[in-house]
Amino acid sequence: MIASNPNSLKILYIGNDEEIVRAFKNIDHTLDLICCKSGYEASSAIENNQFDTIICENTLPGQNGLSFYINIVKNKNDIKTTSFILLLSESSLEIQKQAHVEGIDDCYTKPTNVDRIIDRAHFLKDLKKAENIAANENNKSVYKPRFFKRSFDIVVASIALVFATPLLLLTALAIRLESKGKVYYISKRVGSGFKIFDFYKLRSMYPDADQRMKEFLHLNQYAGTDDTNTTENDNTTDLKLTHDKENDVLLISDEETISETLYNQSKMEETASAFIKFDNDPRITKVGHIIRKLSIDELPQLINVIKGDMSIVGNRPLPVYEAELLTTDEWTQRFNGPAGITGLWQVEARGRTSKMSPQERKELDNKYVEYANGKYAFWKDMWIIMRTFRAVFQKENV
C-alpha cells in the first residue's frame, strides 16, 4: 500500500467550465480531481467520497451553487472538515454577502487565477483540520455525569425534598417573621463547563445584603491571604513600567506601557482574593445563623439537582463575579467537574482551627475533578457524603 501524500488535495469540481478543468489538470500541485457537471451528480459523489475542498460554479443546470450548498452540503455532519468555494461568473455583492452568512468559506469571481484557488484550498484544509482537533479537545473536557451518579442525584434529591418540605415551610415562616422580603434567594451561579444557572437558597441575610457588600469587604476571610496585601500606590508603581529587564516583554496599551511579568503577577494577586467569605458576617439574620449552621438554607438546591444544574457532590458553583476572575488554567480546571451541594473542600474545611486559603481551596476543587472523572468516582462521592453528615454539626460554617 502506498502512503497518501499529506500535501495532496482531493477536490470535487462542480460545473462545466472546461478552461477551469484544464487549468486544474495542468497545475503542478498534487491534485486528486473529480468533476461533476450537475448538482445531482455531485450529491452522489459526496455520498461516496471524502473531499478536502468542493469548488462549485454558482451557475448550474436547474439550480445555483449557493442553493446546492444550503440544501446539500451545509448540514452534512460527515463533511464538516470539507471547505466550500463558490465561483461566480460575474461579481455580485449580494450573493457574496449571502454566501458569507450561510457559511461558505470563500467566493471568487471569474476569470480568476487557479493557483490562488489551490493555495486557498490548502490553507482551508489545514484550518479545518486544526478546528476539528480543537473541537474534539473541547468536547473531551466537557463534563457529563455518569448514569449512576445522575440516577443517584435524582432519586436522593427527590426523596429528600419530599421529607424536607415540612421543615422548609417552618423555616420560611421563621424567616418571614424576622424580616420582610422574600424567604428564598436566587442568584446567578457558574457551574460545570461555565454554565450559568439560577441558584436557589433560603434567605439567611437581610434583604439588602448585596447592596451592603462593599461596606464589609474588610472582613473578607480570603482578602490578604497568600501574601497578596499590597497598597494601591504600590500596585500602581509596580505596573507603570521601567523596562529594567533585558528579556521582559512590554504590553503596550493606548494609555500606558506595562511589564508583562508584573502584569501577570498583579492578575495572580487579583485572583487570590476572588473568593469572598466573611467571618461573623453582620448581614446574616438570627434565623440565618441557625439555618446556615445546620445547612437548612441549602435545601432548595435539591431543586437545582433535579433540574440537572448541580449534583449532590461536586465543586461549589461560584457567583458570576468570582468566576470571572478565575481565568488561569489551574483555576478553570475546577469547572471541568460537576457543581455540587457538598464537596471535598467543604468537608475538609469544617472544624478546622485555621482559615482555608484560596490556594488550598483551588487544589481541593481540582482534586475533586480528578475524582469525578476517575474510575471510582461514585464511591468517592459516597465517602464525601458520609463525611458531610458528620461535618454538618461541627462549628465551622463554610
C-alpha positions in Angstrom: 0.0 0.0 0.0 1.3 3.4 -0.9 1.1 6.0 1.8 -1.0 9.1 0.9 0.8 12.3 0.4 -0.1 14.7 3.2 0.3 17.6 0.8 -2.2 16.2 -1.7 -5.6 17.8 -2.2 -8.8 15.9 -3.1 -11.1 18.3 -4.9 -14.6 18.0 -6.2 -15.3 20.5 -9.0 -19.0 21.1 -9.8 -19.6 22.8 -13.2 -18.9 22.7 -16.9 -16.2 25.3 -17.4 -13.6 23.4 -19.5 -11.0 26.1 -19.0 -11.2 25.7 -15.2 -10.9 21.9 -15.5 -7.9 22.1 -17.9 -6.2 24.6 -15.5 -6.7 22.2 -12.6 -5.3 19.3 -14.6 -2.3 21.3 -15.8 -1.3 22.6 -12.4 1.9 21.3 -10.7 0.3 20.6 -7.4 -0.6 17.1 -6.4 -4.4 17.1 -7.0 -7.0 14.3 -6.9 -9.7 15.8 -9.0 -13.2 14.6 -9.6 -15.5 16.6 -11.9 -19.3 16.7 -11.9 -21.4 18.8 -14.3 -24.6 19.0 -12.1 -25.7 19.1 -8.5 -27.3 15.7 -8.9 -24.0 14.0 -9.9 -22.2 15.9 -7.2 -24.6 14.7 -4.5 -23.8 11.1 -5.4 -20.0 11.9 -5.4 -20.2 13.4 -1.9 -22.0 10.4 -0.6 -19.3 8.1 -1.8 -16.1 10.2 -1.3 -14.4 12.4 1.3 -13.2 15.7 -0.2 -10.9 18.3 1.1 -12.5 21.0 -1.0 -15.6 21.5 -3.1 -15.2 24.1 -5.8 -18.6 24.9 -7.2 -19.9 27.1 -10.1 -22.8 29.3 -9.0 -24.4 28.7 -12.4 -25.5 25.0 -12.5 -28.2 23.1 -14.5 -31.5 23.5 -12.7 -30.1 25.3 -9.7 -27.3 27.6 -8.4 -24.2 26.7 -6.4 -25.5 28.7 -3.4 -28.7 26.7 -3.1 -26.7 23.4 -3.6 -24.6 24.3 -0.6 -27.5 25.3 1.5 -29.6 22.2 0.7 -27.0 19.5 0.2 -23.7 20.4 1.9 -24.3 22.8 4.8 -26.0 20.3 7.3 -24.0 17.2 6.4 -22.1 16.3 9.6 -19.7 13.9 7.9 -18.2 16.7 5.7 -17.6 19.4 8.4 -13.9 19.4 7.5 -14.6 20.0 3.8 -14.2 23.6 2.6 -16.6 25.0 0.0 -15.5 27.6 -2.6 -18.1 29.3 -4.8 -17.2 30.6 -8.3 -19.2 33.5 -9.7 -19.4 34.3 -13.4 -19.8 37.9 -12.6 -19.3 40.0 -9.4 -22.4 40.1 -7.1 -22.1 41.7 -3.7 -25.5 40.4 -2.7 -24.5 36.8 -3.5 -21.2 37.2 -1.7 -22.9 38.5 1.4 -25.4 35.7 1.4 -22.7 33.1 0.9 -20.8 34.6 3.9 -23.9 34.4 6.1 -24.6 30.8 5.1 -21.0 29.7 6.0 -19.4 29.3 2.6 -15.7 29.5 3.0 -14.8 31.7 0.0 -16.0 33.2 -3.2 -14.1 34.0 -6.4 -15.3 36.0 -9.5 -14.1 34.7 -12.8 -11.8 35.0 -14.5 -9.5 34.1 -11.6 -6.1 32.6 -11.0 -6.5 28.9 -10.4 -3.2 28.9 -8.4 -4.8 31.3 -5.9 -7.8 28.9 -5.5 -5.5 25.9 -4.9 -3.4 27.9 -2.3 -6.6 28.9 -0.6 -7.8 25.3 -0.6 -4.6 24.1 1.0 -5.0 26.8 3.7 -8.6 25.9 4.4 -7.7 22.2 4.6 -5.2 22.9 7.4 -7.5 25.4 9.1 -10.5 22.9 9.1 -8.2 20.2 10.4 -7.0 22.4 13.3 -10.6 23.5 14.1 -11.7 19.9 14.2 -8.9 18.9 16.6 -9.7 21.9 18.8 -13.4 20.9 18.8 -12.7 17.3 19.8 -10.4 18.5 22.6 -13.2 20.8 23.9 -15.7 18.0 23.8 -13.4 15.8 25.8 -13.2 18.5 28.6 -17.0 18.9 28.9 -18.1 17.0 32.0 -21.1 14.7 31.6 -22.4 12.9 34.6 -22.3 9.2 34.5 -25.5 7.1 34.7 -25.2 6.0 38.3 -24.3 9.5 39.5 -27.2 11.2 37.7 -29.6 8.4 38.8 -28.4 8.7 42.4 -28.8 12.5 42.3 -32.4 12.4 41.0 -33.6 9.7 43.5 -31.9 11.2 46.5 -32.9 14.8 45.8 -36.5 13.8 45.1 -36.8 11.8 48.3 -35.0 14.4 50.4 -37.2 17.2 49.0 -40.4 15.3 50.0 -39.2 14.7 53.5 -37.8 18.2 53.9 -41.0 20.0 52.8 -42.4 20.5 56.4 -39.0 21.8 57.6 -38.8 24.2 54.6 -42.3 25.6 55.4 -41.5 26.2 59.1 -38.1 27.8 58.2 -39.8 30.0 55.6 -42.3 31.2 58.2 -39.5 32.0 60.7 -37.6 33.9 58.0 -40.6 36.0 57.1 -41.5 36.7 60.8 -37.9 38.1 61.5 -37.5 40.3 58.4 -39.6 41.5 55.5 -38.8 40.3 52.0 -38.8 37.0 50.1 -38.0 33.9 52.0 -35.9 32.5 49.2 -32.9 33.8 47.4 -32.0 33.4 43.8 -28.6 34.3 42.4 -26.7 33.6 39.2 -24.0 30.9 39.6 -21.4 29.4 37.3 -21.3 25.6 37.4 -19.8 22.8 35.3 -18.5 23.9 31.9 -19.0 27.6 32.9 -22.8 27.1 32.6 -24.7 29.9 34.3 -27.9 29.0 36.1 -30.4 30.2 38.8 -29.1 29.1 42.2 -31.7 28.6 45.0 -31.3 29.1 48.7 -33.4 30.1 51.7 -32.6 33.7 52.6 -30.3 33.9 55.6 -29.3 37.6 55.2 -31.2 40.8 55.4 -32.9 41.8 52.1 -30.3 44.5 51.3 -27.2 42.2 51.8 -25.9 42.5 48.2 -26.0 46.3 48.3 -24.0 46.3 51.6 -21.2 44.1 50.2 -18.7 46.9 49.8 -19.4 48.1 53.4 -17.9 44.9 54.8 -15.2 43.9 52.3 -12.5 44.4 55.0 -14.0 41.4 56.8 -13.4 39.1 53.8 -11.6 35.9 55.0 -9.8 35.5 51.7 -8.6 39.1 51.4 -4.9 39.4 52.1 -4.0 35.7 52.1 -1.1 34.2 50.2 0.9 37.3 50.8 -1.2 39.4 48.4 -1.5 42.5 50.7 -0.2 45.5 48.7 -1.4 49.0 48.8 -3.0 50.8 45.8 0.0 53.0 45.4 2.4 50.1 45.4 0.5 48.4 42.6 0.4 51.5 40.5 4.2 52.0 41.0 5.0 48.4 40.0 2.8 48.3 36.9 3.8 51.6 35.4 6.9 50.4 33.8 10.6 51.0 33.6 11.9 48.4 31.2 14.5 47.1 33.6 14.8 43.5 32.5 16.5 42.7 29.2 14.2 39.9 28.3 11.0 41.4 29.7 8.0 41.8 27.3 6.2 45.1 27.1 2.4 45.2 26.9 1.5 48.4 25.1 -2.0 49.9 25.5 -3.4 53.2 24.4 -2.6 54.9 27.8 0.4 53.1 29.2 3.2 50.6 28.8 3.2 47.6 31.2 5.6 44.9 32.0 4.1 41.5 31.1 5.8 39.9 34.2 4.4 42.5 36.6 1.0 42.4 34.9 0.8 38.6 35.3 1.8 39.0 39.0 -1.0 41.5 39.5 -3.6 39.2 37.9 -2.5 36.4 40.2 -2.9 38.7 43.2 -6.3 39.7 42.0 -7.3 36.1 41.5 -6.1 35.2 45.0 -8.7 37.4 46.6 -11.5 36.5 44.2 -13.4 34.4 46.7 -15.4 36.3 49.2 -16.5 34.9 52.6 -17.0 36.9 55.8 -16.1 35.8 59.3 -19.1 36.6 61.6 -20.9 38.3 58.6 -23.0 41.2 60.1 -25.5 40.8 57.2 -26.8 37.4 58.5 -30.1 37.3 60.4 -30.6 35.4 63.7 -32.6 32.8 61.8 -29.9 32.8 59.2 -27.2 31.9 61.7 -29.3 28.8 62.7 -30.2 27.6 59.2 -26.6 28.1 58.0 -25.2 26.2 60.9 -27.5 23.3 60.2 -27.2 23.8 56.4 -31.0 24.1 56.1 -30.5 27.1 53.8 -29.0 24.7 51.2 -32.1 22.5 50.9 -33.7 24.4 48.0 -30.6 23.4 46.0 -32.2 20.0 45.7 -34.4 21.6 43.0 -31.1 22.5 41.2 -30.0 18.9 41.4 -33.3 17.6 40.0 -33.1 20.2 37.2 -29.5 19.0 36.4 -27.8 22.3 37.2 -25.9 20.6 40.1 -25.1 17.3 41.7 -25.3 16.2 45.3 -21.5 16.1 45.3 -19.3 18.5 43.3 -17.4 21.8 43.4 -19.5 24.7 44.7 -20.9 26.8 41.9 -19.4 30.3 42.1 -21.1 33.6 41.8 -20.5 35.2 38.4 -18.3 38.0 39.8 -16.0 35.3 41.4 -15.9 33.1 38.3 -15.0 36.0 36.0 -11.7 36.5 38.0 -10.6 32.9 37.7 -9.0 32.9 34.2 -5.8 30.9 34.6 -5.7 27.3 33.5 -5.2 25.9 37.0 -8.2 27.9 38.3 -10.5 27.0 35.4 -9.8 23.3 35.9 -12.4 23.3 38.7 -15.2 23.9 36.1 -14.4 20.6 34.4 -16.2 18.7 37.1 -19.8 18.8 38.4 -21.2 21.6 40.5 -22.5 20.3 43.8 -24.2 20.9 47.1 -21.4 19.5 49.1 -17.8 18.7 48.0 -14.3 17.9 49.0 -13.2 21.3 50.3 -16.4 21.7 52.4 -15.7 18.6 54.4 -12.0 19.4 54.7 -12.7 22.9 55.8 -15.3 22.3 58.5 -13.9 22.0 62.0 -10.5 23.5 61.1 -9.0 25.9 63.5 -7.3 27.9 60.7 -8.9 29.5 57.7 -8.6 27.8 54.3 -6.6 29.8 51.8 -7.7 30.2 48.1 -4.8 28.0 47.1 -5.9 25.2 49.3 -9.5 25.5 48.1 -8.3 25.5 44.4 -6.2 22.4 45.0 -9.1 20.6 46.6 -11.5 21.6 43.8 -9.1 20.4 41.2 -8.5 17.2 43.2 -12.3 16.5 43.2 -12.3 17.0 39.4 -9.8 14.1 39.2 -12.1 12.1 41.4 -15.2 12.9 39.3 -13.5 11.7 36.1 -11.8 8.7 37.7 -12.6 5.0 37.9 -14.1 5.1 41.4 -16.0 8.4 41.1 -19.3 7.1 42.6 -17.6 5.6 45.7 -15.6 8.8 46.2 -18.9 10.7 46.3 -20.3 8.3 48.9 -17.2 8.9 51.0 -17.7 12.7 50.8 -21.4 12.3 51.6 -20.6 10.3 54.8 -18.1 12.9 55.9 -20.7 15.7 55.1 -23.2 14.2 57.6 -20.5 14.3 60.3 -19.3 17.8 59.3 -22.7 19.4 59.3 -22.8 19.6 63.1 -19.3 20.9 63.5 -18.7 24.5 64.4 -17.1 25.9 61.3 -19.5 27.3 58.7 -18.5 27.0 55.0 
